[in-house]
């Protein structure tokens, strides 16, 4: 390769060449480079030359870019390359993320668990951007729904669960499957401790985790197979944003309402 063109490439990429001054033990012989005459090396083309006028540096940059374009024109590909879409991270030297990693990074939620009584527990998905005022509105709405079901919120204490469990978590399976396993394990521990027989879930992203077939009839109220029945409905935040969703939520809660009424 022409050494002048190679260095032109390096200058455009802001890479400082390194030339060892001593022979390195065990190093391979250096390749043969076509070097320009010493007089052809311009001081204004060297990186870090602040004493050179701005006009001269600009001219050197133009000459560098011209050398790079000439090198590109001279190079001929030996085989057809496959074109793969890349993201911003890969444009600056990072490897592009796989689809599973991108999907994993997009699946993130925080849940708040409440034990209401021996018959009922509540799982509330907290929106990523809320605030203290919105949290109070959500809590008041949940209390109103519980009263409509004949249940009292009382002094229920919240316990939080977040997904992913830790930063940089890498799942072997699909993000939905791994998240579903983690949530199921958390709920199983709570059920063994609290002994609830019904679970009411106010879900946002959690719908895609717990309801893979939510379009089927009765899919929102089902036996979990772990000693309790689950009822999945819209999140409290979505009901506060779109009040007409409350009508759908009330329909979703009818099987749960009947079970709670018969249990009391």
N, C-alpha and C positions, 0 to 999 in steps of 0.2 A: 504494500500500500504506500502511496505517496505520503510521506511524513507531514508535509505542509497541509495537505487536505485533512489528515487525521487530526492534527492539532486544531484545524479550523473547526472541525466537529466538536472537539472538546471545549473550545472557547465559547461556542454558542451555547453549550450545555453548562457553562460555568464550572467546568471540571479542571482542576489544576493538575497538569501532568507531573509524574514523579519519575525521576531518573536517578538510579543509585550511582553513587560516586566510587564505590568499591565493588570488587568482584564478590558476589555472594556464593558461599560454599554450596555446591550441589545444584546451583541454578542452571536452567537450560540456556543454551547459547541464544543470544539476542538475534531476532530476525534482521534481515537487511532492509534498511530504510533508505529511501531516496530523499536526501536532505538538500534544502536550497543552499545557495552560496551565503556565506556570513553577511555579505552586504545587502542581501535581499531581505534579511530579517529586520522588520521595522520596530522601533522602540514603542511606537504607539499601539502596536498589536499585542503587547505583553500585558497580562492582567495586573492591575494594581499600579499602573503608571499614572499617577496623579499630575505629574509635571507636564504632561502632553496636553496641548490645547483641546478644547471640546470638539472643534471642527475636525482635528486630526483623528480623534477617537471615533467620531462618527464615520469618517471615511474608512477607517480600519474595520469598523463593524460591517460596512457595506461590502468591503472586499472579502471579509470572512463569510458573509452570507452567500456571496457570489461563488466562493470556492465550494461551499457546501452544496449549492445547487448544481454545480458542475460535477461534483462527485456523485450526486443522485442520478444525474443524467447518464453518467458513464456506467453505473451499476445496472446489470441486467439480471432479473430473478431467474433461477434455474428451475423453479417449479411454482405452480400456482398456490398462493397462500390462502388459507381460509380466514374469513373475516369474522371476528367475534366481537359483539358489543362489549364496551368497557365502560366502567363508571369513572367518576372524577378521581377516585383514589388510585385507579390503575394508570391514569394519565400522568401522574407524578411519580410513578415507579412502583406502586404497590400492586400486589396481585389482585385481580378482580375477585369479588366474592362470588361464591356459588349460590345457586338459587335457594338451597336449604339454609345457608347462612343469612341471606338477605331476609328470608321469611322468618327465621328465628329472631333476628334483630327487630323485626317489625311487630312481633307478638310480645307485648309487655302489658301487664296489668297488676293492679293491687286490689286485694279483696279484704273486706272487713266482716268478720264472723261474730254473730250474736247468738247466745243461747237464750231463748225466750222462756221456755219451760220444758218439761219432759216430753211434750208432744211436738214442739216446734223449735227449729233453729233457722237463722236467716244469714244468707251470704250476700253481701252488697258489694258490687264492683264500683270502685271509686274512680271518677274520671281523672285523667292525667292533669288537667288544668281546671281547677275549681276555685278554691278559696274558702275562707271561714264562713262567709255568708251563704255560699252555695251548699256547704256541708250542713249548716243548720237547717236550710230549706229541705234538703234531702232527708234529714233525720225526722223532721216534722211530717213529711209525706209518708215515710215508712211507719211512723206511729199511727197515722190516720188509717193506713191500709190494715195494720194489725188490729186496730179497734173494729174495723169493718169485718174482720175475720173472727171477732169475738175474743181477741187475745190482747193482753196488756204488756206493754214494753217493759215496765217496771224499772229495775236497776240493772238491766243487762249490760255487761261490759264487753267492749269490742276487743277482738284479737285480729291482727293483720297478717296477711299472707301475700307475698309478692312473687311475681314471675317476670323474668327468669330469677332463679334462686340467688345467683351471684353474677357479677359482671363478667362478661366473656365466657359465659356458660355455653358449652358446645354439646348439642344433643345428638345422639346416635340415630334416633328415629325422626319422624316428622315433628315439627314444633307442636302441632295440635295434640299429637299422641303423647309426647313427653309431658306437656303441660297438663293434660287430662290425668295422667298417672300421678303427677305431683299433687294436684288438687284433690284427687281421690284419696291419696295417702293422708293428706292433711285432715280431710273430713272424717276418714276412718278413725284417726286418733281422737278427734273431738267427739265422735259418736260413742266410742268406747268409754270416754270420760263422762259425757253429758247424757247419753242415753236417749237422744231425741229420735222420734219415729217419722218426722216430716222435715224436709229441708226446702225452704223458699229461697230461690236465687234470683236476685235482680241483676241481670247480666247485660254487658255490652259486648266486648270481644269474647267473653266467656261463652256466649251462645255458640260460636264456632267450635269451641273446645268441648262443651258438654252436649251439644245438639248437632251431631253430624248429619242427622236425618230429620231436621226440625220441621220440614214441610209435610211429613206424614201426619195423618190424623192422630191426636192424642200423644204426640211426641213430646209435648211440653210437660206432661205429667206422667211419670214412669217410675217403676221399681228400680232402684239403684243396684239391687242385689247385695247390698251391704247392711241390711237391717233398717233401712229407711226409704221413704219415697221422696223423689225430687220433683219440684215444680219450678220450671224455668220461665221467667217472664222478662219484660223490658226493664232496663236500668232506671233507677230513680232520676238520674240526670236527664235521660231522654224524655221521661214523662214531664219533667219541669220545663224542658225546652219545647216539647210538642204535647200540649195537654190532651189532644184527641187520642193519644196512646193509652190513656187511663181506661178507656172503654175496652180496648183489647186486653189490657192487664186484668181487668175484672172478669172477663171471660176465661182467661187462663187460670184464674184462682178458684173457679167454682168447684172442681174436684177436691182441692185442698180444703176449701171451706166446708164441704160436706163431711170430710173425714174429721176435721177438728170439732165440728158440731156433734158428731156421733161419739167422739171420744170424751167430750165433756158432759 
